[in-house]
Amino acid sequence: MAAKKPQSKRNAKSEKPARLRLQGKVAVVTGGSRGIGQAIARVLAAEGCAVVISGRDKSSLARSATRISRKVRGRGKVVPLVCDVRDAESVASLFAKVKQRFRNLDILVNNAGITQPVASVQETSLEVWHDVIATDLTGIFLCTRAALPLMKAGATILNNLSAAAVQVFPNYAAYSAAKRGALGFTLSLREELIPRGIRVTALMPGATATDMWDHIMPNAPREKMMSADSAAQAVLYAVLLPPNANLSELVLAPTGGAL
């Protein structure tokens, strides 16, 4: 039997960073089952961070945690915890578990979000309106409020919004209202937390190639969209800024232009 070819030093270095820049840090990423949330969790864990991922579906969370763990190869711990960000009790339970296990929290990524069917205001049901606002706006408020007692100076809160927070998209009134409201919340929160030394940033990516498009526009040109990994790298950039830097907004545009 032929002997295995030894791995080159160059390849070994490319697989594992020389220094884990988030070693000892703890993060919570909501909506971590798939898409941008999963990519963010993977990037943070690859830098040595202990990452709690949350979502509503237990089995999807478990699969996501396994997938991330395989890719980061022990550099960071991934903990899946079920949470419905629309529900105050569920959110309180999540952060109580984080406190019990880790005591403090260094990074909160409010990523959980949903979109809406393409519909005019007249065609938008009250049920859709309530669900989008509860998930995309109220969820950010509930998670932030529950996380703040665990955060100290130097911590970072990053709210993943959308280009819809600043651009006009007709037939997406509920989604646009939620995202613009979330931007207002983010900017207000940023000013509140500057004296505490907690950084607050709004991530506003353009069209991103995730499975969300399956539900609203199956034929959308995903080859023109940015990848979830690009959004995740922007989050890492914001988290690794020097302690005295405070970035209010990160706007990401796909290379193929807006849809």
MOPEPE-V951111 format. One record per backbone hydrogen bond with DSSP energy under -0.5 kcal/mol. CO is the residue of the C=O (numbers start at 1). NH is the residue of the N-H. E is the energy in kcal/mol with one decimal. If there is no record, write none. Layout:
co:CO nh:NH e:E
co:CO nh:NH e:E
This chain:
co:8 nh:12 e:-2.1
co:9 nh:13 e:-2.1
co:10 nh:14 e:-1.5
co:11 nh:15 e:-1.3
co:12 nh:16 e:-1.3
co:19 nh:21 e:-0.9
co:20 nh:23 e:-1.4
co:22 nh:25 e:-2.2
co:25 nh:50 e:-2.7
co:26 nh:106 e:-2.0
co:26 nh:107 e:-2.0
co:27 nh:52 e:-3.1
co:28 nh:30 e:-0.5
co:28 nh:109 e:-3.1
co:29 nh:54 e:-2.0
co:31 nh:34 e:-0.5
co:34 nh:37 e:-0.7
co:34 nh:38 e:-1.5
co:35 nh:39 e:-2.0
co:36 nh:40 e:-2.8
co:37 nh:41 e:-2.4
co:38 nh:42 e:-2.3
co:39 nh:43 e:-2.3
co:40 nh:44 e:-2.4
co:41 nh:45 e:-2.5
co:42 nh:46 e:-2.2
co:43 nh:47 e:-0.6
co:44 nh:47 e:-1.0
co:44 nh:49 e:-1.8
co:45 nh:48 e:-2.0
co:47 nh:22 e:-2.8
co:48 nh:24 e:-0.8
co:49 nh:51 e:-0.6
co:50 nh:27 e:-2.8
co:50 nh:52 e:-0.5
co:51 nh:53 e:-0.6
co:51 nh:79 e:-2.9
co:52 nh:29 e:-3.0
co:53 nh:81 e:-2.7
co:54 nh:31 e:-0.8
co:54 nh:32 e:-2.4
co:55 nh:83 e:-2.6
co:56 nh:58 e:-0.7
co:57 nh:61 e:-2.1
co:58 nh:62 e:-2.3
co:59 nh:63 e:-2.2
co:60 nh:64 e:-2.2
co:61 nh:65 e:-2.7
co:62 nh:66 e:-2.1
co:63 nh:67 e:-2.4
co:64 nh:68 e:-2.7
co:65 nh:69 e:-2.5
co:66 nh:70 e:-2.1
co:67 nh:71 e:-1.5
co:68 nh:72 e:-2.4
co:69 nh:73 e:-1.4
co:69 nh:74 e:-0.6
co:72 nh:75 e:-1.4
co:77 nh:51 e:-3.4
co:78 nh:80 e:-0.5
co:79 nh:53 e:-2.1
co:81 nh:55 e:-0.8
co:83 nh:85 e:-0.7
co:84 nh:87 e:-2.2
co:86 nh:88 e:-0.5
co:87 nh:91 e:-2.3
co:88 nh:92 e:-2.5
co:89 nh:93 e:-2.2
co:90 nh:94 e:-1.9
co:91 nh:95 e:-2.1
co:92 nh:96 e:-1.7
co:93 nh:97 e:-1.9
co:94 nh:98 e:-1.9
co:95 nh:99 e:-2.3
co:96 nh:100 e:-2.3
co:97 nh:101 e:-2.2
co:98 nh:102 e:-3.1
co:98 nh:103 e:-0.7
co:99 nh:103 e:-1.5
co:102 nh:104 e:-2.2
co:106 nh:156 e:-2.7
co:107 nh:28 e:-2.3
co:108 nh:110 e:-0.6
co:108 nh:158 e:-3.0
co:109 nh:30 e:-2.2
co:109 nh:111 e:-1.4
co:110 nh:160 e:-2.2
co:119 nh:173 e:-0.5
co:120 nh:124 e:-1.0
co:121 nh:124 e:-0.8
co:125 nh:129 e:-2.2
co:126 nh:130 e:-2.8
co:127 nh:131 e:-2.3
co:128 nh:132 e:-2.5
co:129 nh:133 e:-2.3
co:130 nh:134 e:-2.5
co:131 nh:135 e:-2.0
co:132 nh:136 e:-2.9
co:133 nh:137 e:-1.7
co:133 nh:138 e:-2.4
co:134 nh:139 e:-1.2
co:137 nh:141 e:-1.7
co:138 nh:142 e:-2.8
co:139 nh:143 e:-2.3
co:140 nh:144 e:-2.3
co:141 nh:145 e:-2.6
co:142 nh:146 e:-1.9
co:143 nh:147 e:-1.9
co:144 nh:148 e:-2.1
co:145 nh:149 e:-0.5
co:147 nh:150 e:-2.2
co:148 nh:151 e:-1.7
co:150 nh:105 e:-2.4
co:152 nh:155 e:-2.0
co:155 nh:199 e:-2.6
co:156 nh:108 e:-2.5
co:157 nh:201 e:-2.4
co:158 nh:110 e:-1.9
co:158 nh:160 e:-0.6
co:159 nh:161 e:-0.9
co:159 nh:203 e:-2.6
co:162 nh:165 e:-2.0
co:163 nh:166 e:-1.9
co:163 nh:167 e:-2.2
co:167 nh:169 e:-0.5
co:169 nh:172 e:-1.0
co:171 nh:119 e:-2.1
co:172 nh:176 e:-2.9
co:173 nh:177 e:-2.6
co:174 nh:178 e:-2.3
co:175 nh:179 e:-2.4
co:176 nh:180 e:-2.7
co:177 nh:181 e:-2.2
co:178 nh:182 e:-2.2
co:179 nh:183 e:-1.9
co:180 nh:184 e:-2.1
co:181 nh:185 e:-2.4
co:182 nh:186 e:-2.4
co:183 nh:187 e:-2.5
co:184 nh:188 e:-2.1
co:185 nh:189 e:-2.8
co:186 nh:190 e:-2.4
co:187 nh:191 e:-1.6
co:188 nh:192 e:-1.9
co:189 nh:193 e:-2.2
co:190 nh:194 e:-1.0
co:191 nh:195 e:-0.5
co:193 nh:196 e:-0.6
co:193 nh:197 e:-0.7
co:193 nh:198 e:-1.8
co:194 nh:197 e:-1.4
co:197 nh:154 e:-3.1
co:197 nh:199 e:-0.6
co:199 nh:157 e:-3.1
co:201 nh:159 e:-2.5
co:201 nh:203 e:-0.6
co:202 nh:204 e:-0.6
co:202 nh:250 e:-2.9
co:203 nh:161 e:-3.2
co:204 nh:252 e:-1.6
co:205 nh:163 e:-1.6
co:207 nh:226 e:-2.0
co:208 nh:210 e:-1.7
co:210 nh:213 e:-1.4
co:211 nh:214 e:-1.3
co:212 nh:215 e:-1.3
co:212 nh:216 e:-0.7
co:213 nh:217 e:-2.4
co:217 nh:220 e:-2.3
co:220 nh:222 e:-1.8
co:221 nh:224 e:-1.9
co:222 nh:225 e:-1.3
co:224 nh:256 e:-1.6
co:226 nh:209 e:-2.8
co:227 nh:231 e:-1.3
co:228 nh:232 e:-2.2
co:229 nh:233 e:-2.3
co:230 nh:234 e:-1.5
co:231 nh:235 e:-1.7
co:232 nh:236 e:-2.2
co:233 nh:237 e:-2.3
co:234 nh:238 e:-2.1
co:235 nh:239 e:-2.4
co:236 nh:240 e:-2.0
co:238 nh:241 e:-1.0
co:242 nh:245 e:-2.3
co:246 nh:248 e:-0.6
co:248 nh:202 e:-2.3
co:250 nh:204 e:-3.6
co:250 nh:252 e:-0.6
co:252 nh:206 e:-2.0
co:254 nh:257 e:-1.6
